[in-house]
Amino acid sequence: ALNAYVDFEFPPEVFPLSANLPWLVLGNNKIRFEMDTLAVGECRAFHIVDSIDCNTDVGYTICPKAEIFPNPCLEAEAGWDSSSVVVSAACIGSIIEFTISNRGSGDMVNPSSYRVYQDSALFQANTPFQLNSDDSITVLVPADGHTFRLSATQSLGHAGISTPQAWSEGCGTPPFSLGVINQFSQDDLDDYVDIECTQLSAAYDPNDKTVVPAGYDESHFIQMTDTILQYRIRFQNSGSDTAFNVIVIDTLDLEVLNPATFQSGASTDPYWVEMFGNGIIAWHFDNINLPSENENEPESHGAVSFKINRYGNLPLGTVISNMASIYFDFNAPILTEPSFLTLSDSSIINPNSFSNITASQCNFYTVPSGDETYTIAGTYLDTIPNTVGHDSLLVISVSINLIDTTVSQTGPLLTVTESDVEYQWLNCEDMMPISGANNQSYLAENNGTYAVILSNQECSDTSSCHVVSGLSILNPGFGNNLKVYPNPTSDNIQIDLGSVSGEVVISAYNMLGALLQTEVRYSNGVIDYEMPKQKGVYLIRLVDPDGKTSNFKVVKE
């Protein structure tokens, strides 16, 4: 392997202190150890000393990850679509956000599925998804103190035995459910990846044997799909003097475990291992010089790990159990508590259900239960009964579509601030629509109160009413004989002001309320008024010497 290296990813609560090899800082809690070139069959080991943030509560699980590069040349099956699914999780206030991404170079040809677990129970059954390359989707789950896990399936033919998943522990409001994560396998079943999850505890038996998956319930149930078992044996020199040699012996149950799949793994100290035909495995830690806990408590611990496959044709209810014996020099062995698992084909089904909802509402949104109303966009939780009488938890992504109903007024001209919507002006006396008044501005012809309905594709809203005064069609200031002709017209119009004389201001507006032209004319009876050149409907406004007004429409053909 040319230019081999190992990347370590630490949880935010863990940070490296020292190692017997230099490392590179990659950022985002990642470091790299460069191994240079390794010959076929060559092994190389190094040790890391890390520390945990003292503010991390007992009971939480931390999961550092190590990955070897370059990855082995795993061969994908024929027909693989070159997609590769990755899952991540983030705790965001009252919401857990799972992200499913396709990091592969190809689009998913067929849908895969994901499942959501609340603690040990199946919370959401197989849900299909299909992603193009570099695309992703999010799945939102209510953060209520439970440990949630999302597990997805790779496309058919994907290389290796990847089981992409992510979990969130201790999110939301207490009490928190802890100690769930190791009940299930991690996404580290391929030989070049290792995720070591450890639940923090204040006191524990220093000589123990654990397995992942650890199983759920008192019987430690595992699924029929759980065929790879990863064991770890820990030991501590609790004597009064240094232990010069340590031997760890484990006896495999050859009726349930396949010795041909045995792989010895990482350890705290160098060892050599031998396997006997009757399933006995012995790890020899020669010259380990393990100090006693009274002399150096941190250095008095040791550990070794291994993985092995169980046989695939075992009947339901089969119990896989064994224990380890730990020899410190010539002392009697210390026996660990048995580690056992029980095969099952059933999952715990959570009677509650949950759904992700996307809602877009005008001005406000009321949740399905009716308990809350929101006027600000965001992600909210709600609970309603489901079909079997339990809770249906809803995670609702709400967008609020606000329409600005502000109307500005300049005399009889009313203008809406909001653009790119549909308009319908109303007469507030009877709230009836005004025919043809469908523009952003409206120029009132008569005294009265006016409002406007604004609509887009999603919602509509109505403005408040605005008062227009000081207008009249036949104002006494012009007399009762005011005449306008011809109307419609194709050219000029004649404005007969009757008995009104003196300077008159004449203004022409289009139906959007825009002033097109204005002029001062001296009236001594009839005024020949030149209309705007374009065809259309115009509002003509007259103001007499006393400030009185008259408004009328003229159609130019």
N, C-alpha and C positions, 0 to 999 in steps of 0.2 A: 504494500500500500504506500503510494507516494504521497508525501506531504500530509500525513494523517494528523488529525487533531480531534480534541474532545471539547465540546461545548457544554458548559454547566449553566443552568437557569435556576436561580434561587427565588423562593417566595420573598415578598417584600419584608417579611419579618426576620429573614435570615441573611447574614452577610459573612463572606469569607474573611478569616483572620490570617491564615498562613497556609503554605503548602510546600512540599519538598521539590516542586518545580515552579518556575516563573509562569505567570499567567498574563493574558491580555484582557483589558477591560473593554467589553463590547457595548456597554450601556444596557438599560432596561433590565438590570439585575442579572446580566449574563457575563460570563468570563470564558476564556478559551485557553486550553493547554495544547501547545503544539508538540507533536510526537515525531516529527520528521518522517523518515521512511522506515517502515516495518517490514521485515522479511516474512515470507510465508511461515506460519507457525510461531512467530516471535511474539512474546508477551511483554508488556510493559505496564508497570503499576506506579501510582503516585497517591499521596494522601493529602487531604484537605482538612484543615481545622476551621470550623465556622462557629458562629455565635448567634443566639436567638435574642431578639429584642425582649428586654425584661418586661415590657408592657403587654406582651402576648399572653393571653389568658390560658390557664391550664384547661385541657380538654380539646383545644383546637388541633387540627391536623395540618401539618406542613408537608409539602411535596416537592423537594428539589428534583430536577430532571437532568440527566446526562445523555448526550447523544454523540455517537462516534461518526466521524467523517473521514474519507468518503464512505457513504453508505454502501453496503454490499450490492453487487449487481443482481438484484432480485428480478426475476423474469416475470413480467405481467402475462396474463393469459391472453390468448387470441381474442380479438374483439374488444379489448379494453379501450375505453374512450379517452384515455389520458387525463381524466379528471382526478383530483385529489382533494378530499374533504378535510377541513380543519375546523375545530369547534373551540370557542373561547367563551368566557363568562365574566360579567362585571356586575358588582353590587352598586346600584344607583338609588340611594334613598330607600323608598318603599318598593322598588322594582329590581328584579334580577334580569339582566339583559344577556341572553345567549346569542352569539353570532355564529352562523354556519356559513363557511366560505369555501369556494372552490379555488384552491391555490394551484391546481394543475394547469397544463397547457391546452387542454381540450375541454369543450363543452360536454356536459352530461347528456348522453344520448337518451337515456331512460331515467325516470324518477327513482330516487332512493328514498329512504324514510328515516325519521328520527323519533325517539321516545323520550319522555320526560318522567323522571322519578322524583317523588317527594319522600325523603328518607329512604326506607326500604321498599316503598310501595310504588307501583306503576301509576303515574298521575295522568299521563296522556299517552295513549297507545300509538301505534305506528301512524305517523303523519307524513305524507309524501312531500318531497321538495325536488326541484330540478334547477340547476344553476349553470350558467355559462362560465367560462373561464374568467377569473377575477371578480365574479359576482358574489354577493352574499345576501343573506336574509337574517332578520332578527326575530327571536322568539322571546316574548316578555312573560315573566312569571311573577306573581305577587311575592314579595319578600316578607314572610311572616315568622321568621325564626327557624323554619325547617331547612334542612339541607336538601338542595335541589341538584339534580344531575341530568344533563342532556346527553344522550348517546345517539350517534348517527351511524349510518351504514355507507361504506364506500361503494362505488360503482362496481358492477360485476367484472371480475378479472383484474382488479387492482393488485399490484405487487405487494407481497408480504401479508401480514395478518393484522393490519391496522384496524383499530376500533376507536375512531375519533370520538372524544367525549370531553366534557368540562363540567365542573361542579362549583357550587357556591355554598359556603358554610358560614353561619353566623351573620347573616344579612337580615336587616329589618329590626324588629323589636323582640327582646327576649320574652320568654325563655327560649334558648337555642337548643336544637337537637344536634348533638355532637357524637363523634365516634362512628359515623356512618360510612365514611369514604372508603375505608379498606374492606368493607363488606363486598365490594365489587372489584373486578380487575381494572387496572389502569390501561391506558393506551401505550403499553410498553412490552407487548408480547413479542415484537421483533427483537432479535438478538442485539441490535446496535443501539437500542434505546432502553433506558432504565429510569423509572419514576419511583422514588423511594418515599412513600407516605408514612409519616410517624405521628401518632397522636401524643401530644404533650401531656405528661403526667408528673405529679409531684413525687409520687412514690410508686415503685413497681418491683416485681420480682426480677432481679438482674440476670437470672438464668432462665431463659424461656425460649420457646419455639413458636413462631407465628407463621401464618400462611395468608397469602392474598390470591384469590378472594377469600375473605374470612367467613363469608356466609352471613345470612340474617336469621333472626329469631334464635331461640335457645338451642335449636337443633343445628344451627349454622348451615342452613340450606344454601346450596349453590345450584345453578341451572345446568341442564344437560349440555349447554353450549360451552360451559366452563371446563375446558380440557387441560389447560396449562396451569399448573400450580407453582407458585413462587414462595419458597420458604426462607425464613431467616432464623438463625440460632444465635442468641446472645448469651454471653457469659461474663462473670466478674470474679476476680480473685478477692473473696471476702475473708481469706485466711490472715495469718499474722506475719507471713513472710512472702518473699518473691516466689512466684511460680515460674520455674525455668522451662518447663515443657507442658503443653496443654494438648489433649487429644479429645476431639468431639466425635462421638459415634452415633449414627442414626441407622435404624433398621427399617428398610422399606417393606411395605406390604406388597409382595410381588403379585398378589392376586388382583390388585386394583391399580398399582403404579407400574409403568413400563420402564424398566431399568435402562433400556436402550436409548431413552430420551433424556437421561440424567445429564445436567450441565452444572458443574460447580461454578460459583460466581464470585462476586466481590467479597472482600474480607478486610478487617482492620489490620491484619498482620500477614506476612508471608506464610504459606503452608504448602504441604503436598498432600494429595488425597489418593486413597485406594478404595476399590470396591471389590467386595467378595461375592461369590456366586449365590450366597443365600440372602442377598439384598442388604448386607451390612456395608455401610460407608464409613470410612474413618478419615477425618481431617487431622493432620499432624502439624502442630505449631511448635517446631523445634526451636529451642533457644529463644523463646518469645520473651522471657524475662519480664513477666507481667507483674508489676508491683502490687502489693496489697492495697486494699482500699484505705487503710489507715496511713499508708505511706504516701500514696498519690492517687486520690480517688478518681480524677478524670482519666488517668492512664491505666486504671485497674480493669477497664472494660475491654471486651473483645467481641467480635461477631464474624459470622460467615454465612453466606447465602447460597442457595441453589434453586434450580427450577427443574421440573419433571412433568411429564404428561401422564394423566390417568388413562386407562383404557376406555375406548369410546363405547363399548357394548355393555357397560355395567347396568344392572337393573336399578330401577327407582328405589330409593331408600337405602342404597349402599352407603355405608359409613366408611370414610377414609380417615384413619386415625394412626398416629405414631408419636413417638417422643424421642428425645435425644438424651444421651448420657455424656456428661462433661467430666473429664479427668484432669485434675491439677496435680502434676507430678505423680507420686505414688499414693495419693489419697483416694479414699473411696469415691465413686462417681456421684456427681450431683445430677439428679434426674429432673428434667423439665416436666411441667404439666403436659398432658397429652394435647396435641393439636388435632381437631377432628372436623370433618365436613360431612354433610348428608346430601346425596343427590336428590333433586326434585325437578318436576316439570311444570310447576305452578309458580305464579308470581302473586305477591300480595297486591290486590287491586284497591286503590284508594276510592272509596265510594263518592268522594267529592270529584268535581270536574272543573276544568278551567278553559277559558277561551281568550284569544286575542281579538279585540274589536277595534276597527278604525272608524271614527265618527267625525263627520264634518257638519257643523251646524251654524245657523245664522244667529249671531249675537250671544247666544248662550246654549249650553247643553245640559240636559237633565239625565242622570244615569238611569238605567232600566229599572232599578228598584224604587226610584223616585226620592231617594234619601238626600241626594246632593244635586245642586245646580252649579255649573262652572261657567265663568265668563272669560277665562283665560285659557289658552291652548296649553296642553300638557298631557301627561300620562296619569291616569287615575284608576283606582280600584273600586269594584262594586261586588256585591254578593246577592245572588238570587237563588231560589230553590231550583234544583235540577229535576229531571223526570223521575228519579228514584227517591226524591224527598230529602236529598242531602244538599250541600252547598255547591253552587256553581260559581266559581271565582272568575270574575271578568277583569282583564287588564285592557283598559280602554285608552287608545291614543286619540286624543281629541284635538281637532283644529277648529278654531272659531272664525267664521267668515263675517267680518265686520263691514257694514256699508255705512259710509259717512253720509248722514242725512242733513248736513249743514247747508243752509240756503242763505246766500247773501242778497241784500235788497238795495237797489238804487231807484228810488221812486217806484214806478210801476214795474220795473224790471227785476225779476227774480231769477237767480242763477244758482245752480247746485254745484257744490265743490267736487263731488265724486264724478269721475269720468269713466268711460268704457262700461257703462251699464245702460239698461233700458229705462226710459222715463215715461211717466204718465201723470200729467198735472190734473189736479182735482179742484173743484169748487167746494170749499169746506162747508158751505151752507147745507148742502145735501150729500156731500162726499161723492158726487157723481163725476166721472171723468169728463174732461173738456176735450171735445173732438179736435183732433189734429195737434194737440199740445203734447208732443212727444220728444221735445228737444231738451238740451241741458239748461237752456234759459227759457223763460216765459215772460212775455210782455203783456201785462194785464190791460184789458180794454175798458174795464168797468171797475168801479169801487167794489170791494168785497174781500173775502179771505180765501187764500189759496195754499194748497200743499201739493206734494209730489210723491208718487210711489216710485222707488228705485228698485230694480230687479236685475239679478244676474242668473246664471244657470243654477245656482244652489239655493238662493233665498231672496227675499225681498223685504223692504222696510219702508215706512212712510214718515216723511218729515213732519214737523209741527206746522201749524197753520200760520200764515203771514198776512197781515192786514195791508191792503192797498187802498188809499183814500185820495181825495182831491181830483178824481177823474169824472168826466161826464161826456156822453156822446153829444147831447144837445144842451150845451151850457147856456144859461140865460145871457151870459156875457156876449154871446154871438147871436142872440135872438132865436126865435123859433123858426126862422125861415132859412137856416143854414142848409145849403144844398151842395152836393158833390156829383159831378157828371162829366163824361160818361163813366160808368162803373159797372162792368169791367171796361177797360180802355186798352187801346193799342199804342197810345202816344201820351199826350198831356191830359191833365184833368182840369176842369174849371171848378173853382171853389167860390161859391156865392156866400158871402158873409152877411148878407142882409144889411142891417143898419150899423154893423160894426165898422169903424174907421180907425185909421192910425196904424202904427207898426204892429205886425203879427209875425211871430216866429213859427216857421213851418219846418218840421223834422220828419224824416222818413226812416223807418226801422224795418229790418227783415224779421221773419218769424222766429229767428234765434235770439232776437232782442238786440242785435247789433245796430248801432246808429250808422246809417249810410250817408246821409247828407242833411244839412240844416242851413236855413237861410232866413234872412229878415226881409219881409215884403211890406210895402205900404198898401193898405187896403182902402179902396173907396167904392167897394161893391163886390166886383168879381175879380179873382186872381187866376191868371193862366199859369198853372204849376207844372213844371217839367218833372216827370216821374223818372226814377232810376231806369237805366237802359235795359237791364235783364228782365225777362218775364218772371212772374211770381206774384206772391201775395205780400202786400206791404201794409204796415200800420203807419198812418199819417197822424201826426200830433200837432195841434194848433195851440198857441199860447197868445192870448190877447194882451193889450196894453195893461190891463189890470191883473194879469197873472192867472186868469182863468183859462182852463184847458178844455179841449175837445179832441177825441180820438176816434178814428174810423179806419176801416180796412178798405183797401183798394186792390183789385185784381188787375194785373197787367198781362195781357195776352200776347 
